[in-house]
Amino acid sequence: MKGHDFIPQADDAFLDWSRNFVNGVVANAAAWGVPQPEVTALQTLFADYETKLAAAKAGNRGKADVAEKNAAKESLMHKERMVVKLYIAWNPAVSDAQREAIGVTVHDGVRTTIPAPKTRPEFNFKVADIMRIQIDFRDQGSASRAIPYGYNGAVFCYATADAPVADYKLLVNSALLTHSPWTLNLPPEAQGKTLSGAMMWQNEKGDTGRWSEILSIIIP
């Protein structure tokens, strides 16, 4: 599948594309190295969008139904793009035929060599609102919040628990942060718990750099 943007924008077309994409990821998650929390998040977000789209198309729909559909669509699309960038686009375990089958762009030719990130990001947490945490990040030692040249963004891995998490392996959730500041929306059951997270730069080829320190904050 060639083209700049492989994800269709029309609601019904996006639903069909997403169903095929999610089913493909579910079937191949182990072989492609997609963590189970990412698979579960994709399935949950897809189900939510499917439900919200049906409500927005109902005869008795209101403005709130349409707004909820749009929000669900944005959340699902963000997660899909992140999964593609982290686990599919440049993963040697994924063949071009498999990328075509799930509707993902196949890159042509040999990509210019891009070195793995040599620096690491630094960040801080701020309370944005109830169950919303703002993340400000930048390259370590830099005064600019711009993403360094050749990087896709920062891979942010995190977990919520009753106490701060100190082991990188326990940061089981992830998101690709493409701009700073970035806001993390957390579910109601996370309120009062501790959010712990760390990040590392990812280049355009999907290679990652060194971890930042793990930081923690109590979720309001």
C-alpha positions in Angstrom: 0.0 0.0 0.0 1.7 3.2 -1.2 0.9 6.7 -0.1 1.6 9.3 2.5 -1.2 8.4 4.9 -2.4 4.8 5.0 -5.3 5.4 7.5 -8.6 6.4 5.8 -10.3 9.5 7.3 -14.0 8.7 6.5 -15.7 7.2 9.5 -17.0 3.9 7.9 -13.8 3.4 5.9 -11.7 4.0 9.1 -13.8 1.4 11.0 -13.2 -1.2 8.3 -9.5 -0.5 8.1 -9.2 -0.5 11.9 -11.0 -3.9 12.2 -8.6 -5.4 9.7 -5.6 -3.8 11.3 -6.5 -4.8 14.9 -7.3 -8.4 13.9 -3.9 -8.6 12.1 -2.1 -7.3 15.1 -3.9 -9.6 17.5 -3.1 -12.6 15.3 0.6 -11.8 15.0 1.4 -10.0 18.3 3.7 -12.7 19.6 5.7 -13.0 16.4 6.0 -9.2 16.0 6.8 -8.5 19.6 3.8 -6.4 20.3 3.2 -6.3 24.1 -0.1 -7.7 25.4 -1.1 -4.4 27.0 -0.8 -2.7 23.6 -3.0 -5.4 22.0 -5.6 -5.0 24.7 -5.6 -1.3 24.4 -6.1 -1.6 20.6 -9.0 -4.0 21.1 -10.6 -1.7 23.7 -10.3 1.5 21.7 -11.6 -0.2 18.6 -14.7 -1.5 20.5 -15.3 1.9 21.9 -15.1 3.6 18.5 -17.4 1.0 16.9 -20.0 1.6 19.7 -19.7 5.4 19.5 -19.9 5.4 15.7 -23.1 3.4 15.8 -24.6 5.9 18.3 -23.5 8.9 16.2 -25.3 7.3 13.1 -28.5 6.6 15.0 -31.6 8.5 14.1 -31.9 10.0 17.6 -28.2 11.1 17.7 -27.2 14.4 19.3 -24.2 16.6 19.3 -22.8 14.8 22.3 -22.9 11.5 20.4 -20.9 13.0 17.5 -18.4 14.5 19.8 -17.9 11.2 21.6 -17.5 9.4 18.3 -14.8 11.9 17.2 -12.9 11.6 20.5 -13.0 7.8 20.3 -11.8 8.0 16.7 -8.9 10.2 17.6 -7.8 8.0 20.5 -7.9 4.8 18.3 -6.1 6.5 15.4 -3.4 7.8 17.8 -2.8 4.3 19.3 -2.7 2.7 15.8 -0.1 5.1 14.5 2.0 4.5 17.6 1.8 0.7 17.3 2.8 1.0 13.6 5.8 3.3 14.4 7.0 1.2 17.4 6.3 -2.4 16.2 5.5 -2.6 12.5 6.9 0.0 10.2 10.6 -1.1 10.4 10.3 -4.3 12.3 12.3 -7.0 10.4 9.9 -9.7 11.8 7.1 -8.1 9.8 7.2 -8.9 6.1 6.0 -6.4 3.4 3.2 -8.8 2.5 2.0 -8.7 6.2 2.2 -4.9 6.2 0.1 -4.9 3.0 -2.4 -7.3 4.5 -3.1 -5.0 7.5 -3.2 -1.9 5.4 0.1 -0.3 6.4 2.4 1.6 3.9 5.2 -0.5 2.6 8.4 1.7 2.3 10.1 1.7 -1.0 13.9 1.3 -1.5 16.7 1.3 0.9 16.3 3.9 3.7 19.2 6.3 4.4 21.1 5.1 7.4 19.9 6.8 10.5 22.0 6.3 13.7 20.3 5.3 16.9 19.7 8.1 19.3 22.8 8.9 21.4 21.2 11.3 23.8 18.3 10.8 26.2 15.3 12.9 27.0 14.6 14.6 30.3 11.1 15.4 31.5 8.8 16.4 34.4 5.2 15.8 35.4 2.6 18.5 36.1 -1.0 18.1 37.2 -3.2 19.3 34.3 -6.5 18.4 35.8 -8.3 15.5 37.5 -6.8 12.3 36.1 -4.8 14.3 33.6 -1.0 14.6 33.8 1.0 17.0 31.6 4.5 15.8 30.5 7.0 18.4 29.5 10.1 16.9 27.9 13.2 17.9 25.9 16.6 16.6 24.9 18.9 16.4 28.0 20.7 19.7 28.5 18.7 21.5 25.8 16.7 24.6 26.3 14.4 23.8 23.4 11.4 21.5 23.5 11.7 20.6 19.8 12.1 16.9 18.9 15.7 16.4 17.8 16.3 16.1 14.0 15.7 12.6 12.7 13.6 11.5 15.7 9.9 10.4 15.6 9.5 11.4 19.2 9.9 10.0 22.7 8.7 6.6 23.7 7.0 7.1 27.1 6.6 3.9 29.1 4.5 4.0 32.3 2.5 2.2 34.9 0.1 3.1 37.7 0.4 1.4 41.1 -0.1 1.9 44.8 3.6 3.0 45.2 6.3 4.3 42.8 7.7 1.8 40.4 11.5 1.6 40.2 12.0 -1.2 37.6 11.9 -0.2 33.9 10.5 -3.7 33.1 7.3 -3.0 35.1 6.5 0.1 32.9 4.1 -2.0 30.8 2.1 0.8 29.0 3.6 2.9 26.3 2.8 5.9 24.1 4.8 7.8 21.4 5.1 11.5 22.4 5.5 13.6 19.3 5.3 17.1 20.9 6.0 18.8 24.2 4.0 19.3 26.3 1.9 16.2 26.0 -1.1 15.3 28.2 -1.8 11.8 29.5 -5.4 11.0 30.3 -5.9 8.3 32.9 -9.0 6.2 33.7 -11.1 6.8 36.9 -9.7 3.7 38.6 -6.2 5.3 38.5 -7.2 8.2 40.7 -5.2 8.4 43.9 -2.5 5.9 42.7 1.0 6.7 41.6 2.0 7.2 38.0 5.6 6.2 37.3 7.2 6.6 33.9 10.4 6.9 31.9 11.1 7.7 28.2 13.7 7.3 25.5 14.1 8.9 22.1 13.1 7.0 19.0 14.5 7.8 15.5 12.6 7.6 12.2 13.7 4.0 11.7 12.3 2.9 15.0 15.6 2.6 16.9 15.6 3.8 20.5 18.2 5.4 22.7 18.9 5.4 26.4 16.3 5.5 29.2 15.7 8.7 31.1 15.3 8.4 34.9 12.0 7.1 36.2 9.8 9.8 37.7 6.6 9.4 39.7 3.6 11.5 40.6 0.4 10.9 42.5 -2.6 11.0 40.2 -5.2 13.6 41.3 
